[in-house]
């Protein structure tokens, strides 16, 4: 199944670990984490406020719910924030060689990383 905006919900449902949630409401709550991350990344870009531990918590929960396919979902939903996202995914050791979504195939080596985030993650 190809991951794109139209198939995102079906893709997410297919890869969701149903044992993690008892209801559709909990599934939707887990999907909201993509929006929360977008807000946190936007706050970092606009104000320089980085809440790295909260970001890590959201990402870890997404991986617990959706497994390794979370990487592709994260890069698709946070398309304008790849430079911010990559250090977190690399820190958690989930970064594949290629990321695919919406007809795009991106080599992870070509995505630059925010040096401030790298330094903050090294201190954890």
Secondary structure, DSSP 8 states (H G I E B T S, - for coil): ---STTTHHHHHHHH--GGG-SSHHHHHHHHHHHHHHHHHHHHHHHH----HHHHHHHHHHHHHHHGGGHHHHHHHHTGGGHHHHHHHHHHTT---SEEEETTEEEEGGGS---HHHHHHHHT-
